[in-house]
Amino acid sequence: MKLPAALFLCILTITLPSSFARAEEPVDTAQSIIQNQIDAFLNDDAKTAYSFASPTIRGKFPSESAFFDMVKKGYAPVYRPGNFAFGRSKVAGDTVVQEVLISGPDGKDWTALYQLVKQPDGSYKINGVHMVRAAPGPEI
């Protein structure tokens, strides 16, 4: 007996363990946050870009303008990516490491390793970005 595709998907969804769905949630959330922050950089929206920074980063750069200037000067591929794509990810406890493959404004390839940390309210914030002049980057 052949099941219609819609019925098969419904049964599959019901029978999959809920932990499987939750395992992808932090990665999906991290990618959405990174996408939104890059969009904010592309729109020169310092307030929105800064809103994704963790308390640790906000402690180092206590104003939106200080944060934005730091990103412009030290993270040009993130500030003005030519193209970017999400690569590998790793979830360890309350931390997500997400690889982002970026073509910088000069056309050179970079790998940005984003670290996002779960906050007490359940949200995730970007706690740092490590840039590697290669694509793909090192093991995460």
MDTraj code that builds the backbone (N, CA, C; nanometers):
import mdtraj as md
import numpy as np

residues = "MET LYS LEU PRO ALA ALA LEU PHE LEU CYS ILE LEU THR ILE THR LEU PRO SER SER PHE ALA ARG ALA GLU GLU PRO VAL ASP THR ALA GLN SER ILE ILE GLN ASN GLN ILE ASP ALA PHE LEU ASN ASP ASP ALA LYS THR ALA TYR SER PHE ALA SER PRO THR ILE ARG GLY LYS PHE PRO SER GLU SER ALA PHE PHE ASP MET VAL LYS LYS GLY TYR ALA PRO VAL TYR ARG PRO GLY ASN PHE ALA PHE GLY ARG SER LYS VAL ALA GLY ASP THR VAL VAL GLN GLU VAL LEU ILE SER GLY PRO ASP GLY LYS ASP TRP THR ALA LEU TYR GLN LEU VAL LYS GLN PRO ASP GLY SER TYR LYS ILE ASN GLY VAL HIS MET VAL ARG ALA ALA PRO GLY PRO GLU ILE".split()
xyz = np.array([
    [0.0843, -0.1173, 0.0000],
    [0.0000, 0.0000, 0.0000],
    [0.0886, 0.1232, 0.0000],
    [0.0607, 0.2135, -0.0893],
    [0.1394, 0.3355, -0.1009],
    [0.0628, 0.4492, -0.0343],
    [0.1312, 0.5178, 0.0586],
    [0.0682, 0.6307, 0.1282],
    [0.0837, 0.7582, 0.0476],
    [-0.0177, 0.8442, 0.0470],
    [-0.0014, 0.9753, -0.0156],
    [0.1081, 1.0534, 0.0586],
    [0.1801, 1.1358, -0.0141],
    [0.2937, 1.2094, 0.0428],
    [0.2539, 1.2910, 0.1655],
    [0.1410, 1.3581, 0.1617],
    [0.0988, 1.4414, 0.2745],
    [0.0753, 1.3565, 0.3997],
    [0.0135, 1.2399, 0.3820],
    [-0.0118, 1.1513, 0.4951],
    [0.1199, 1.0972, 0.5503],
    [0.2115, 1.0588, 0.4612],
    [0.3425, 1.0098, 0.5034],
    [0.4147, 1.1155, 0.5868],
    [0.4161, 1.2415, 0.5406],
    [0.4824, 1.3495, 0.6148],
    [0.4172, 1.3717, 0.7510],
    [0.2866, 1.3608, 0.7549],
    [0.2148, 1.3775, 0.8816],
    [0.2545, 1.2674, 0.9798],
    [0.2581, 1.1440, 0.9345],
    [0.2972, 1.0319, 1.0207],
    [0.4422, 1.0479, 1.0655],
    [0.5294, 1.0868, 0.9733],
    [0.6704, 1.1062, 1.0051],
    [0.6876, 1.2135, 1.1116],
    [0.6155, 1.3223, 1.0987],
    [0.6231, 1.4309, 1.1960],
    [0.5772, 1.3852, 1.3338],
    [0.4721, 1.3073, 1.3384],
    [0.4186, 1.2593, 1.4660],
    [0.5144, 1.1597, 1.5314],
    [0.5788, 1.0763, 1.4509],
    [0.6618, 0.9701, 1.5075],
    [0.8053, 1.0119, 1.5364],
    [0.8521, 1.1224, 1.4807],
    [0.9881, 1.1673, 1.5111],
    [0.9962, 1.2139, 1.6553],
    [1.1029, 1.1829, 1.7230],
    [1.1157, 1.2301, 1.8598],
    [1.1244, 1.3821, 1.8616],
    [1.0626, 1.4432, 1.9611],
    [1.0632, 1.5894, 1.9692],
    [1.2032, 1.6431, 1.9907],
    [1.2930, 1.5647, 2.0494],
    [1.4303, 1.6108, 2.0691],
    [1.5006, 1.6313, 1.9363],
    [1.4601, 1.5563, 1.8322],
    [1.5203, 1.5749, 1.7001],
    [1.4880, 1.7140, 1.6483],
    [1.3649, 1.7565, 1.6604],
    [1.3250, 1.8898, 1.6145],
    [1.3955, 1.9978, 1.6953],
    [1.4060, 1.9781, 1.8252],
    [1.4710, 2.0785, 1.9103],
    [1.6202, 2.0873, 1.8823],
    [1.6819, 1.9797, 1.8367],
    [1.8256, 1.9813, 1.8104],
    [1.8604, 2.0814, 1.7010],
    [1.7722, 2.1000, 1.6055],
    [1.7963, 2.1951, 1.4982],
    [1.7622, 2.3379, 1.5391],
    [1.6788, 2.3544, 1.6396],
    [1.6312, 2.4871, 1.6756],
    [1.7427, 2.5864, 1.7087],
    [1.8425, 2.5529, 1.7920],
    [1.9467, 2.6527, 1.8197],
    [2.0238, 2.6931, 1.6944],
    [2.0463, 2.6009, 1.6029],
    [2.1190, 2.6323, 1.4796],
    [2.0353, 2.7240, 1.3916],
    [1.9077, 2.6918, 1.3753],
    [1.8185, 2.7773, 1.2966],
    [1.8117, 2.9175, 1.3564],
    [1.8014, 2.9244, 1.4883],
    [1.7967, 3.0533, 1.5578],
    [1.9263, 3.1303, 1.5361],
    [2.0391, 3.0628, 1.5503],
    [2.1692, 3.1275, 1.5309],
    [2.1819, 3.1816, 1.3891],
    [2.1435, 3.1026, 1.2914],
    [2.1531, 3.1479, 1.1528],
    [2.0633, 3.2681, 1.1270],
    [1.9454, 3.2688, 1.1847],
    [1.8545, 3.3812, 1.1690],
    [1.9138, 3.5087, 1.2301],
    [1.9730, 3.4960, 1.3478],
    [2.0354, 3.6106, 1.4147],
    [2.1506, 3.6647, 1.3308],
    [2.2357, 3.5761, 1.2814],
    [2.3487, 3.6184, 1.1989],
    [2.2988, 3.6876, 1.0725],
    [2.2014, 3.6278, 1.0064],
    [2.1425, 3.6878, 0.8855],
    [2.0895, 3.8281, 0.9152],
    [2.0162, 3.8410, 1.0255],
    [1.9587, 3.9705, 1.0613],
    [2.0660, 4.0741, 1.0947],
    [2.1735, 4.0306, 1.1607],
    [2.2794, 4.1255, 1.1924],
    [2.3512, 4.1703, 1.0650],
    [2.3804, 4.0771, 0.9751],
    [2.4442, 4.1144, 0.8491],
    [2.3539, 4.2088, 0.7698],
    [2.2240, 4.1828, 0.7679],
    [2.1293, 4.2737, 0.7019],
    [2.1369, 4.4132, 0.7640],
    [2.1481, 4.4180, 0.8963],
    [2.1590, 4.5486, 0.9647],
    [2.2877, 4.6200, 0.9240],
    [2.3989, 4.5458, 0.9146],
    [2.5236, 4.6076, 0.8689],
    [2.5073, 4.6635, 0.7279],
    [2.4480, 4.5849, 0.6396],
    [2.4292, 4.6284, 0.5012],
    [2.3404, 4.7519, 0.4904],
    [2.2524, 4.7699, 0.5882],
    [2.1627, 4.8864, 0.5899],
    [2.2149, 4.9993, 0.6795],
    [2.3391, 4.9852, 0.7267],
    [2.3995, 5.0842, 0.8177],
    [2.3096, 5.1119, 0.9388],
    [2.2480, 5.0070, 0.9899],
    [2.1580, 5.0164, 1.1050],
    [2.2322, 4.9700, 1.2300],
    [2.3062, 5.0633, 1.2905],
    [2.3891, 5.0302, 1.4074],
    [2.3046, 4.9809, 1.5246],
    [2.1893, 5.0410, 1.5453],
    [2.1042, 5.0029, 1.6592],
    [2.0624, 4.8563, 1.6502],
    [2.0155, 4.8146, 1.5340],
    [1.9726, 4.6755, 1.5172],
    [2.0912, 4.5800, 1.5248],
    [2.2014, 4.6143, 1.4584],
    [2.3205, 4.5283, 1.4619],
    [2.3674, 4.5084, 1.6053],
    [2.3682, 4.6148, 1.6828],
    [2.4132, 4.6111, 1.8223],
    [2.3193, 4.5276, 1.9093],
    [2.1922, 4.5218, 1.8721],
    [2.0939, 4.4484, 1.9528],
    [2.1230, 4.2983, 1.9575],
    [2.2014, 4.2473, 1.8636],
    [2.2345, 4.1049, 1.8599],
    [2.3619, 4.0719, 1.9378],
    [2.4293, 4.1743, 1.9913],
    [2.5545, 4.1542, 2.0652],
    [2.5261, 4.1087, 2.2076],
    [2.6094, 4.0170, 2.2569],
    [2.5947, 3.9652, 2.3933],
    [2.6344, 4.0719, 2.4952],
    [2.5970, 4.0530, 2.6205],
    [2.6403, 4.1450, 2.7255],
    [2.7928, 4.1578, 2.7337],
    [2.8645, 4.0512, 2.7064],
    [3.0112, 4.0572, 2.7080],
    [3.0619, 4.1538, 2.6019],
    [3.0085, 4.1445, 2.4806],
    [3.0487, 4.2346, 2.3721],
    [3.0049, 4.3773, 2.4035],
    [2.8855, 4.3935, 2.4579],
    [2.8371, 4.5274, 2.4942],
    [2.9244, 4.5898, 2.6039],
    [2.9818, 4.5048, 2.6894],
    [3.0729, 4.5550, 2.7920],
    [3.2016, 4.6099, 2.7317],
    [3.2480, 4.5477, 2.6245],
    [3.3700, 4.5935, 2.5570],
    [3.3437, 4.7146, 2.4673],
    [3.2235, 4.7213, 2.4126],
    [3.1834, 4.8303, 2.3225],
    [3.0497, 4.8847, 2.3728],
    [3.0558, 4.9779, 2.4707],
    [2.9344, 5.0191, 2.5418],
    [2.8376, 5.1088, 2.4647],
    [2.8676, 5.1394, 2.3392],
    [2.7723, 5.2176, 2.2607],
    [2.7577, 5.1567, 2.1221],
    [2.6447, 5.1857, 2.0603],
    [2.6197, 5.1365, 1.9246],
    [2.7273, 5.1854, 1.8291],
    [2.7659, 5.3122, 1.8416],
    [2.8640, 5.3681, 1.7486],
    [3.0022, 5.3052, 1.7681],
    [3.0421, 5.2795, 1.8922],
    [3.1722, 5.2154, 1.9170],
    [3.1721, 5.0743, 1.8584],
    [3.0638, 5.0022, 1.8751],
    [3.0508, 4.8670, 1.8201],
    [3.0561, 4.8719, 1.6673],
    [2.9785, 4.9620, 1.6087],
    [2.9705, 4.9724, 1.4630],
    [3.1067, 5.0091, 1.4038],
    [3.1771, 5.1019, 1.4665],
    [3.3109, 5.1412, 1.4189],
    [3.4076, 5.0235, 1.4244],
    [3.4020, 4.9460, 1.5321],
    [3.4886, 4.8294, 1.5463],
    [3.4627, 4.7294, 1.4341],
    [3.3356, 4.7042, 1.4025],
    [3.3020, 4.6093, 1.2968],
    [3.3492, 4.6626, 1.1612],
    [3.3257, 4.7892, 1.1338],
    [3.3690, 4.8491, 1.0063],
    [3.5188, 4.8341, 0.9861],
    [3.5962, 4.8616, 1.0918],
    [3.7425, 4.8610, 1.0817],
    [3.8028, 4.7215, 1.0874],
    [3.7487, 4.6340, 1.1703],
    [3.8115, 4.5040, 1.1915],
    [3.7446, 4.3843, 1.1275],
    [3.6236, 4.4036, 1.0766],
    [3.5472, 4.2903, 1.0232],
    [3.4801, 4.3284, 0.8909],
    [3.5574, 4.3834, 0.7988],
    [3.5031, 4.4296, 0.6704],
    [3.4238, 4.3211, 0.5966],
    [3.4704, 4.1946, 0.5953],
    [3.3910, 4.0926, 0.5252],
    [3.2524, 4.0712, 0.5869],
    [3.2399, 4.0905, 0.7164],
    [3.1101, 4.0768, 0.7833],
    [3.0266, 4.2028, 0.7611],
    [3.0933, 4.3170, 0.7658],
    [3.0246, 4.4456, 0.7491],
    [2.9710, 4.4636, 0.6072],
    [3.0494, 4.4216, 0.5086],
    [3.0090, 4.4357, 0.3688],
    [3.0405, 4.3085, 0.2890],
    [2.9681, 4.2005, 0.3202],
    [2.9956, 4.0758, 0.2471],
    [2.9527, 4.0863, 0.1009],
    [3.0328, 4.0244, 0.0140],
    [2.9903, 4.0120, -0.1250],
    [2.8794, 3.9079, -0.1307],
    [2.9117, 3.7891, -0.0888],
    [2.8173, 3.6785, -0.0757],
    [2.8521, 3.6062, 0.0528],
    [2.7560, 3.5360, 0.1079],
    [2.7862, 3.4525, 0.2232],
    [2.6906, 3.3342, 0.2271],
    [2.7381, 3.2288, 0.2915],
    [2.6578, 3.1070, 0.3062],
    [2.6917, 3.0430, 0.4398],
    [2.5939, 2.9788, 0.4983],
    [2.6166, 2.9090, 0.6246],
    [2.6832, 2.7753, 0.5971],
    [2.7836, 2.7458, 0.6783],
    [2.8540, 2.6186, 0.6682],
    [2.8179, 2.5301, 0.7860],
    [2.9187, 2.4676, 0.8418],
    [2.8991, 2.3742, 0.9528],
    [2.8554, 2.4483, 1.0789],
    [2.7967, 2.3725, 1.1694],
    [2.7565, 2.4287, 1.2989],
    [2.7812, 2.3247, 1.4069],
    [2.7912, 2.3745, 1.5280],
    [2.8132, 2.2858, 1.6424],
    [2.7394, 2.3448, 1.7620],
    [2.6664, 2.2601, 1.8323],
    [2.5955, 2.3010, 1.9529],
    [2.6593, 2.2288, 2.0700],
    [2.7015, 2.3046, 2.1690],
    [2.7610, 2.2483, 2.2904],
    [2.6996, 2.3203, 2.4092],
    [2.6061, 2.2540, 2.4755],
    [2.5385, 2.3168, 2.5893],
    [2.4597, 2.4381, 2.5441],
    [2.4912, 2.5527, 2.6020],
    [2.4215, 2.6775, 2.5702],
    [2.4951, 2.7612, 2.4662],
    [2.5879, 2.7003, 2.3938],
    [2.6675, 2.7730, 2.2942],
    [2.6484, 2.7103, 2.1564],
    [2.6344, 2.7972, 2.0562],
    [2.6284, 2.7539, 1.9169],
    [2.7466, 2.8186, 1.8454],
    [2.8228, 2.7376, 1.7730],
    [2.9270, 2.7895, 1.6850],
    [2.8788, 2.7667, 1.5429],
    [2.8715, 2.8751, 1.4674],
    [2.8209, 2.8681, 1.3306],
    [2.9273, 2.9205, 1.2347],
    [2.9617, 2.8381, 1.1384],
    [3.0564, 2.8772, 1.0349],
    [2.9802, 2.9541, 0.9265],
    [3.0374, 3.0677, 0.8848],
    [2.9799, 3.1458, 0.7758],
    [3.0908, 3.1681, 0.6737],
    [3.0688, 3.1208, 0.5523],
    [3.1648, 3.1376, 0.4439],
    [3.1309, 3.2687, 0.3736],
    [3.2280, 3.3588, 0.3689],
    [3.2025, 3.4951, 0.3223],
    [3.3015, 3.5344, 0.2129],
    [3.2493, 3.5988, 0.1121],
    [3.3326, 3.6653, 0.0130],
    [3.3377, 3.8118, 0.0555],
    [3.4564, 3.8594, 0.0906],
    [3.4712, 3.9958, 0.1385],
    [3.4522, 4.0982, 0.0285],
    [3.4495, 4.2272, 0.0661],
    [3.4290, 4.3326, -0.0328],
    [3.5411, 4.3377, -0.1377],
    [3.6574, 4.2826, -0.1031],
    [3.7703, 4.2775, -0.1968],
    [3.7702, 4.1499, -0.2805],
    [3.6684, 4.0648, -0.2625],
    [3.6576, 3.9409, -0.3380],
    [3.7304, 3.8228, -0.2760],
    [3.8034, 3.8440, -0.1670],
    [3.8754, 3.7346, -0.1013],
    [3.7806, 3.6545, -0.0134],
    [3.8088, 3.5239, -0.0031],
    [3.7240, 3.4343, 0.0758],
    [3.7676, 3.4315, 0.2218],
    [3.6690, 3.4296, 0.3083],
    [3.6902, 3.4244, 0.4529],
    [3.5951, 3.3227, 0.5132],
    [3.6327, 3.2748, 0.6300],
    [3.5417, 3.1974, 0.7132],
    [3.5264, 3.2730, 0.8435],
    [3.4027, 3.3014, 0.8779],
    [3.3734, 3.3661, 1.0056],
    [3.3122, 3.2604, 1.0970],
    [3.3726, 3.2402, 1.2124],
    [3.3183, 3.1477, 1.3115],
    [3.2473, 3.2302, 1.4180],
    [3.1160, 3.2262, 1.4134],
    [3.0327, 3.3003, 1.5081],
    [3.0090, 3.2136, 1.6315],
    [3.0213, 3.2758, 1.7483],
    [2.9860, 3.2085, 1.8731],
    [2.8635, 3.2798, 1.9283],
    [2.7567, 3.2065, 1.9471],
    [2.6347, 3.2604, 2.0065],
    [2.6090, 3.1887, 2.1377],
    [2.5692, 3.2657, 2.2381],
    [2.5490, 3.2115, 2.3719],
    [2.4041, 3.2361, 2.4150],
    [2.3444, 3.1324, 2.4712],
    [2.2069, 3.1419, 2.5204],
    [2.2044, 3.2307, 2.6445],
    [2.1098, 3.3231, 2.6459],
    [2.0952, 3.4180, 2.7557],
    [1.9936, 3.3653, 2.8580],
    [1.9921, 3.4233, 2.9777],
    [1.8972, 3.3773, 3.0801],
    [1.7502, 3.3816, 3.0352],
    [1.7173, 3.4728, 2.9418],
    [1.5781, 3.4801, 2.8955],
    [1.5471, 3.3799, 2.7840],
    [1.6487, 3.2974, 2.7462],
    [1.6292, 3.1963, 2.6434],
    [1.6712, 3.2396, 2.5039],
    [1.6979, 3.3684, 2.4846],
    [1.7427, 3.4173, 2.3539],
    [1.8909, 3.3859, 2.3348],
    [1.9370, 3.3985, 2.2125],
    [2.0791, 3.3820, 2.1819],
    [2.1355, 3.5163, 2.1386],
    [2.2593, 3.5436, 2.1790],
    [2.3292, 3.6663, 2.1410],
    [2.4668, 3.6297, 2.0880],
    [2.5170, 3.7112, 1.9958],
    [2.6491, 3.6887, 1.9375],
    [2.7544, 3.7309, 2.0389],
    [2.8419, 3.6374, 2.0729],
    [2.9429, 3.6596, 2.1763],
    [3.0829, 3.6757, 2.1172],
    [3.0947, 3.6642, 1.9873],
    [3.2233, 3.6840, 1.9227],
    [3.2235, 3.6258, 1.7833],
    [3.3152, 3.6782, 1.7020],
    [3.3337, 3.6288, 1.5660],
    [3.4836, 3.6175, 1.5432],
    [3.5255, 3.5001, 1.5027],
    [3.6668, 3.4756, 1.4721],
    [3.6796, 3.4628, 1.3213],
    [3.7605, 3.5504, 1.2609],
    [3.7787, 3.5510, 1.1160],
    [3.9017, 3.4696, 1.0777],
    [3.8853, 3.3835, 0.9771],
    [3.9947, 3.3013, 0.9264],
    [4.0038, 3.3264, 0.7763],
    [4.1228, 3.3569, 0.7283],
    [4.1433, 3.3880, 0.5867],
    [4.1507, 3.2581, 0.5063],
    [4.0406, 3.1891, 0.4977],
    [4.0327, 3.0638, 0.4235],
    [3.8863, 3.0238, 0.4121],
    [3.8584, 2.9367, 0.3189],
    [3.7237, 2.8831, 0.3058],
    [3.7362, 2.7393, 0.2585],
    [3.6815, 2.6416, 0.3256],
    [3.6242, 2.6525, 0.4593],
    [3.7327, 2.6639, 0.5653],
    [3.6894, 2.7004, 0.6823],
    [3.7821, 2.7230, 0.7922],
    [3.8246, 2.5961, 0.8623],
    [3.8883, 2.6114, 0.9778],
    [3.9334, 2.4957, 1.0535],
    [3.8167, 2.4190, 1.1127],
    [3.8464, 2.3030, 1.1655],
    [3.7447, 2.2211, 1.2335],
    [3.6777, 2.3030, 1.3423],
    [3.5481, 2.2902, 1.3561],
    [3.4786, 2.3636, 1.4633],
    [3.4374, 2.2705, 1.5739],
])
top = md.Topology()
chain = top.add_chain()
for i, resn in enumerate(residues, 1):
    res = top.add_residue(resn, chain, resSeq=i)
    for name in ("N", "CA", "C"):
        top.add_atom(name, md.element.get_by_symbol(name[0]), res)
traj = md.Trajectory(xyz[None], top)
